[in-house]
């Protein structure tokens, strides 16, 4: 993975995202993909303590 350079609309360099930061983000995304979904409106928040029986109760 390579570092990412972020530019603003005028072409000036805003920041550089290091490979370490990208690796951390990819690990977080594998563990909790819901955290990185772009459209967060209208969804119920998911908790880590949710188990299968609670989900079945909410569905029925």
C-alpha positions as CSV (number, residue, x, y, z in Angstrom):
1,X,0.0,0.0,0.0
2,X,1.3,3.5,-0.8
3,X,0.8,6.8,0.9
4,X,-2.1,8.9,-0.3
5,X,-1.8,12.6,-1.1
6,X,-5.0,14.7,-0.6
7,X,-5.3,18.0,-2.6
8,X,-7.9,20.7,-2.4
9,X,-9.9,22.1,-5.3
10,X,-7.1,24.7,-6.1
11,X,-4.5,22.0,-6.4
12,X,-2.7,22.6,-3.1
13,X,-1.5,19.7,-1.0
14,X,-3.8,19.4,2.1
15,X,-2.3,16.3,3.8
16,X,-0.5,13.1,3.2
17,X,-2.0,9.9,4.7
18,X,0.7,7.5,5.7
19,X,0.7,3.7,5.0
20,X,0.5,3.0,8.7
21,X,-2.7,5.0,9.0
22,X,-4.1,3.2,6.0
23,X,-3.3,-0.2,7.4
24,X,-5.0,0.7,10.7
25,X,-8.1,1.9,8.8
26,X,-8.2,-1.3,6.8
27,X,-8.1,-3.5,9.9
28,X,-10.9,-1.4,11.5
29,X,-12.9,-1.8,8.3
30,X,-12.6,-5.6,8.4
31,X,-13.6,-5.7,12.1
32,X,-16.6,-3.3,11.9
33,X,-17.6,-2.6,8.2
34,X,-20.8,-0.8,9.4
35,X,-18.7,2.0,10.7
36,X,-17.5,2.9,7.2
37,X,-20.9,2.9,5.4
38,X,-21.4,6.2,3.6
39,X,-25.2,6.6,4.0
40,X,-25.9,6.6,7.7
41,X,-29.4,8.2,7.6
42,X,-32.4,6.1,8.6
43,X,-30.4,3.2,10.1
44,X,-30.5,1.9,13.6
45,X,-27.2,2.1,15.4
46,X,-25.6,-1.3,15.8
47,X,-24.1,-2.2,19.1
48,X,-21.3,-4.7,19.7
49,X,-23.3,-6.5,22.4
50,X,-26.1,-7.4,20.0
51,X,-26.6,-11.1,19.8
52,X,-28.6,-13.4,17.6
53,X,-31.6,-13.6,19.9
54,X,-32.0,-9.8,20.2
55,X,-32.0,-9.6,16.4
56,X,-34.7,-12.2,16.1
57,X,-36.9,-10.4,18.6
58,X,-36.5,-7.1,16.6
59,X,-37.4,-8.8,13.4
60,X,-40.6,-10.4,14.7
